[in-house]
Amino acid sequence: MRKLGLGSGPKKPAAAPDVTALARGTMLRTLRVKDFAIIDDVEVAFQEGFNVITGETGAGKTLILQALAVVLGGRADADVVRAGAAEAIVEAAFEATGIPEVRGVLEGAGLPVEDEVVVRRVLPATGRARSYVNGSLASVGVLGALAPLLVRVYGQHEHESLRRVETHGELLDAVAGLGLTVAEMVRRHAALEAARGVVSDLEARRATAGARAELLRYQIDELTRAAVRKGEMETLAADRTKRAGAARLLGIAREVERGLYSGEGAAVDVVGRAIARLREMEGIDPEVRETTAMLESVLAQIEEAGVWTGRYADRISDDPERLATVEARLAEIGRLARKYDVPADSLPDVCAGFRTELGGLDVSDEELTAARERFTAAEREAAQWAGKLSVERRRVAKELERRMAAELGGLGMTGAAFTVRFADVESQERRIGPRGWDHVEFYLAANPGEPARPLARVASGGELSRIILGLKTMGPGGAAGAALLFDEVDAGIGGMVAEVVGRKLKALGARGQVICITHLPQIAAFADHHYGVSKDTVAGRTVSLVRRLERAEQIAEIARMLGGSARRQESHHHAQQMLATARTQ
């Protein structure tokens, strides 16, 4: 088992499914709490079997439960941080060897996968809480997924499973061991929905095909007639600029041509005369030849420039009609680009896309008929399995009602009637869901002669705890799941009923880890492992302490729970008898 170390850096968390998908063999090994409310620094090493936590009122028993809820993603207020501390830290180490559900959550979240899952929650006095699983940062969502796989909490304020009617069917399936049957139902329902989606898509396409095809043909014709070419708009824009300034371009070009080549006093004449004079100079001083050659080169360039500007002037056409044509073409391309909300160069691609869509619009009768036949077959298979599942549930429900009557009687609810009701689906269309078509709800008549009423609305917290206990006791034999934590399961009971509850919790502990917070000695006596919570004053401050009780300490604690100091010897003797009796159960 890993030793938790608060100063060794972040640890990593775990994930979980719903109430029916419990992991196998999960066990809370260690819980360490530091600077949490009145807890200074406490580490509790829990064991296999039935673990009991007891202590005087106000000693801090509920803080253990609260800390465990927080480390598994529960809401944590800043005021849980111990006064004077910068942060509170809660760590929990779970043994989760080979549990595929846990592995799936960890792998899906990109977290390290190990046989042990260590969850660490850091709660600053100011700022946001941080969560770690196996040393890596994890979201609260991941903790929420892991939580039901690692530990299930049943207590006075933790009955969301029974308070929500939609979970009653899941609980029934769990007690009946119908997990594989339900999984097949989920698979068939998924196939049915996929087939339904194909039919709906084809029918929608056929219904809208006519109008859509007409629109597509119009748009294709419009774009085809426009025949926009890529790069055309840039070319036209340049042409428009040139034609709009044609008169000025022509005047400048003629002026330059005359100045360079054809006009009176043109540059070619001036440079030509200069060259002739330089050649005269060459006869006297050969050094002038370099300058003569330079001017000859310039003369050739001037002549070429003059000829080019003359030809350029000849090409310029001051044609208002051509300019109007260019303007109109630019306006048309701009309109189409705005209409289809694309750059002008993308208009040919838009047209090609419309052609492709038009080609795929047709839904043939054969295609639609085949899709409908596949849907009918999937619906038939799903309905067959839903019917099989419904028959099995109704059979199990009768047996569950019979057994729950005995269970509740033994748990102090003598005469209570627990019934399982199925919504009437014979007179209405059966809508197949992922878990079939059954709508299951638990009803309870708490006392003889009372009418049965919806359990979610009439049961008290204590009654819900005992009902959950009864349901868990009747779960599939040997199917140990997440660790079970019962808080206030003893609410409103005592005497022989409390002894029955203790015996049942011990029996549950033989199948998987059970942790129970109780104030009844009859339940505590059945503990495989007993932990005492107490308060003390250290350096002028109140602290909550938790420690595993040895045999003599356990006797003393049960004696305290039995009576006051005036009957200390009698209570001590009674505690010994209770423990001895519990050992033989």
C-alpha positions, 0 to 999 in steps of 0.5 A, a space after each residue: 500500500 502506498 504511503 500518502 505524503 502530503 509534501 511529495 507533490 500532487 497525486 492523481 484521481 479516479 472515475 466512475 459510471 452510474 449506480 449499476 456499474 460498480 467496480 469490482 474490488 475497489 477499496 479505500 486504503 488510506 485517507 489523509 486530511 490536513 488543515 481541514 476544519 478542526 482536523 490538523 493532520 490525520 491519516 486513517 488506514 482503512 481495512 477490508 471488511 466492515 469498518 466502523 467510525 464512532 465518536 461523541 457528537 461534535 468530535 468530527 465524524 462527519 468531517 471524515 465523510 465531508 473530506 472524502 466527498 471533497 476529494 472525490 470532486 464534491 464542492 469545497 468552500 474556502 471556510 473548510 481551511 483550518 484557521 491560520 493555514 494557507 490551504 487544506 489538503 485531502 488525499 485518498 488512496 484506493 486499491 483498484 487492481 485491474 478494474 477496467 472501468 477505472 482504467 477506461 476513465 483514466 486512459 480517457 482523461 490521459 492520466 497515469 494508470 496504476 493498480 492504486 488510484 491516489 486522488 489529491 485535492 488542494 483547497 487554498 484559503 484563497 483561489 481555486 482548488 486543484 485536483 490531482 490523480 496519480 500525480 497529474 492534474 485532473 478536472 473535477 469532471 474526471 473526479 465526478 466520473 471516478 467517484 461512483 467507481 471508487 466509493 458509494 455513499 449512502 446517508 441521510 443526505 446522500 440519497 440521490 439514487 432513490 430520490 430520482 425515479 429514473 434510477 429505480 430501474 437501474 437499481 432493479 437491474 443491479 439487484 437482479 444482475 441484469 447487467 449483460 442483458 441491459 448492455 445488449 439492450 443498449 447496443 440494439 437501441 444504438 443500432 435502432 437509432 442509427 437506422 432511424 437517422 438514415 431513414 430520416 436523412 433520406 426522407 428529408 433529402 427527398 422532401 427538399 430535393 425538388 426545391 433545392 434542385 431548382 435553386 441549384 440549377 438556377 445558380 449553376 446557370 447564372 454562374 455558367 453564363 457569367 463564366 468568371 475566370 480566376 484573375 479576371 477581376 484584377 485584369 479588368 481593374 487594371 484595364 479600367 484604370 488605363 482606359 479612364 486615363 487614355 487621353 492623358 496617356 496619349 498626350 504625354 506619350 506624343 509629347 515624349 516621342 517628339 522630344 526624343 525622336 521626331 520633333 524639332 530639336 529632338 534629343 536624337 538630333 542633339 546627341 547625333 551632332 555631339 557625336 559628329 563633333 567628337 569624332 572630329 576631335 578624335 583625329 587630334 586626341 584619341 582620348 575622346 573615343 571613350 566619350 564618343 562611344 558612351 554617347 553612341 550608346 545613349 543615342 541608341 537607347 534614346 532612339 529605342 525609347 522614342 520609337 516605343 513611345 510612338 508605338 504606345 501612342 498608336 495603341 492607345 484608344 480613347 474608346 468610351 464604349 469599351 470603358 463602359 463594357 469593362 465597368 459593367 463586367 466588373 460590376 457583374 463579377 462584384 455582384 456575384 461575389 457578394 451574392 455568394 459571399 466568396 472572393 471573385 476568384 472562388 466563383 468557379 469553385 462555387 459553381 463546381 460545388 453546386 454541380 456536385 450537390 445537384 448530382 447527389 440530391 436524387 434519392 432513389 426508391 430502392 435506396 429509401 426502401 432498403 433503409 426503411 427495411 433496415 430500420 424495421 429489422 432493427 426495431 424488431 430486434 430491439 423490441 424483442 430484446 426489450 420484451 425479454 428484458 421486461 419479462 425478466 424485470 417483472 419476474 425479478 420485481 415480484 421476488 424483490 417485493 417478497 424479499 424486501 418485506 422480510 428485509 425491511 421487517 428485520 430493519 425496523 420497518 415491520 409491516 412496510 410494503 415495498 412494491 415495484 410498479 411498471 408504467 402501463 405501456 400496453 395502452 400507449 405506444 412503447 417507446 424503446 429507450 437504451 434500457 428498453 421500454 420499462 418505466 420502473 418506480 419504487 413505492 412504499 407503504 411505511 405502515 400497515 393499512 397505508 396506501 403505497 406512495 412513491 418512495 422518492 416522495 414519502 420516504 425519510 432519510 433513515 428509511 432510504 438508508 435502510 432500503 438501500 441497505 436491503 437492496 445492497 444485501 440482495 445484490 448478486 452474490 460475490 459481486 463486490 463493487 465500490 467501497 460502500 459508505 453508510 452515514 446515519 443508516 441507524 437513524 430512528 432505529 435501536 435495540 434488536 433492529 440495530 443489531 440486525 442492521 449491524 449483522 447485515 453491514 457485517 455481511 456486506 463487509 464480507 463481500 466488499 469494503 463497508 465503512 459506516 458512521 454510527 452512534 449505535 453500539 449494537 452496530 459498532 459491535 459487529 465491526 471488523 475494524 473500529 475507529 474512534 474520533 475524538 476532540 482534544 486541545 493542543 497548544 490552545 487549539 481544538 483538534 479532531 483525532 482519528 485512530 484505530 481502536 484496539 480490543 480494550 479501547 473498542 470495549 471502552 468506546 462501546 461502553 461509552 455509547 451504551 451509557 453514562 459514567 454512573 453505570 460504567 462497570 455495567 456498561 463495560 460488561 455489556 460491551 464485552 458481551 455484545 462484542 462476544 456475541 457479534 464475533 459468533 454471528 
